[in-house]
């Protein structure tokens, strides 16, 4: 196993952006930026041993700053925070005080605001151990950043082992009562981008979802049995898609009340044989099938577009801060925030 570091580009203020590359002994390679802690590529072999990048990402920094990309911003591969997903009307109350966040998704607050953790420069430190290689990314979010309360110290450890597992471990602490819900927004396409994700097969270990109206939870948790949202057994993404106007974008309630690392989902693709299994300590997972991913022209080629990638965002439920019955996302001084998600890459059994 090995790790390397190189300059990926420079931001407008000339600060360098670094690319870290993690490699294991089985041909799996993960590339991650310290800008947004973005996973730019995950290269894995298929059933014939042929390697390809199986996530949506770019080879150049300027493509992440492209106006067309940002206008329909799909958050390729980045860390989302302070609070992932939506907060209704961008408003919440803590200890009797009401906070108004930026409204950047219709009437609501989405993915940490206008300049969330996805657009920040993180400090990256390489870590090499006997059984894994990794990068520890750290970021200090000052009190009032994006109108959130409290000074928040955040770190995120990406590590790769020879079991072909990419682990993402999140840590945070605060000096003032605040809210936090971190996730990673990687989109998978197990064909290596040769086709869309509609013929991928997916199963999710959840029999309930958080009912939503205009993507905001109503507070009700409802069963998926007999609905298009039922992935209790493997089915192709396209199977029930016609029943949904804009594809899947919904939070699944995982059977995980004790914050243990549990099996959450498996995505596989038959022509390559590739699969990715998802394990998490989080209580929820957002399935998003990329309806709003923009089509981009890069170096004369048209890339991405609708349904070009599928995100499995492990998380606390959307708008949890305004739903008393949902698992809480409040972090108090003296408490430690910690969550983990593991993606295991492999070949599906035929």
Protein Blocks (a to p, Z undefined) as FASTA:
>chain_A
ZZddddfbdcfkopacdddddddfeopacdddfehpiafbdcdddfkopacdfbdcdfbf
klmmgmklmmmoghgoiacdfbgcjdehhiaceehiacddddfehjbceehijblfklcc
cdddddddfkbccddddddddehiahigcjddddddddddfkopacdddddddfbdcddd
dddfddcdfknopacfklpccddddfbdcddeehiaehiacdfehpaklckbccdfklmm
mmpmnlpadddddddfkopacdfbdcddfklopacddddfbfbdcddehlmpccddeehi
aeejehiaccddddddehklmmmkbccfbdcehiacddddddddddddZZ
